[in-house]
Amino acid sequence: MIFLNAKSTQLNDLVYFIHANLENENQSINKILTEIKDRNHSSTLEVKESFRIEKQAMETKMKESMLAKAEIEASLDLLKD
């Protein structure tokens, strides 16, 4: 009986040790995942801002081109008259 109690205590200690190690690993993995999520979110925001700026620049160029086209058409109309 004493032998079984000793084995039982030893197994309980082993299970507790494994559980503690797994809990530490789980916390480490969760920390890493949180860091990756934060970096991913920051990168996504940077890309969105970059696209917004690029879109704005393209819209400005398009407006400038349309204005230049209108001016050229107006000049052509004046030359035709």
ChimeraX attribute file (.defattr): number of C-alpha atoms within 10 A of each C-alpha:
attribute: neighborCount
match mode: 1-to-1
recipient: residues
	/A:1	6
	/A:2	7
	/A:3	8
	/A:4	9
	/A:5	10
	/A:6	11
	/A:7	12
	/A:8	12
	/A:9	12
	/A:10	12
	/A:11	12
	/A:12	12
	/A:13	12
	/A:14	12
	/A:15	12
	/A:16	12
	/A:17	12
	/A:18	12
	/A:19	12
	/A:20	12
	/A:21	12
	/A:22	12
	/A:23	12
	/A:24	12
	/A:25	12
	/A:26	12
	/A:27	12
	/A:28	12
	/A:29	12
	/A:30	12
	/A:31	12
	/A:32	12
	/A:33	12
	/A:34	12
	/A:35	12
	/A:36	12
	/A:37	12
	/A:38	12
	/A:39	12
	/A:40	12
	/A:41	12
	/A:42	12
	/A:43	12
	/A:44	12
	/A:45	12
	/A:46	12
	/A:47	12
	/A:48	12
	/A:49	12
	/A:50	12
	/A:51	12
	/A:52	12
	/A:53	12
	/A:54	12
	/A:55	12
	/A:56	12
	/A:57	12
	/A:58	12
	/A:59	12
	/A:60	12
	/A:61	12
	/A:62	12
	/A:63	12
	/A:64	12
	/A:65	12
	/A:66	12
	/A:67	12
	/A:68	12
	/A:69	12
	/A:70	12
	/A:71	12
	/A:72	12
	/A:73	12
	/A:74	12
	/A:75	11
	/A:76	11
	/A:77	10
	/A:78	9
	/A:79	8
	/A:80	7
	/A:81	5
